[in-house]
């Protein structure tokens, strides 16, 4: 039996497009992270949209040390069970 051949030309093209996508900088709205922390700490849960916001924040190269420490505190609170993960997209208008 002959093994399927590998088309390296298509791999090269897809790899270069993946690299371009990875180099795009992420910049958050200036007050977004502070509002996220306030909401999560007030309600004691984090939604799917909040988690995506945190993932985006981690890739923001302009975060201050204070913001990075705040993210770490929030993640530790989730790990310790002080903040619950909910599978709802958002709590705004019951979504």
Phi, psi and omega in degrees: 000141180265132179282149180296142180278155181256125179272097184287336179297317179291328177294318180299318180294316182291326179295318181291325178290327176294321180295321178297317180295325182287337182275351181292122182288149178254130177230123181275159171294133188310320184266358187297316183292318178298318178294321178299313179299316182297314180296314182295316180292327179289312186272341179067028172215160180230128183271175177299316179298321177298319181294321176294324176297320177293321178298318178296320181298322181299328181272358179282116183285352183261010180296141175280165177299323179297318178294321178296319178294324178296319177297316178300317179298319180296316179294322176295322178296322176295314181300321181278356177086009180282336176236129183268146172269129176244148183269016176274144180298313182205156177263356178289124179055030175072018180283000000 
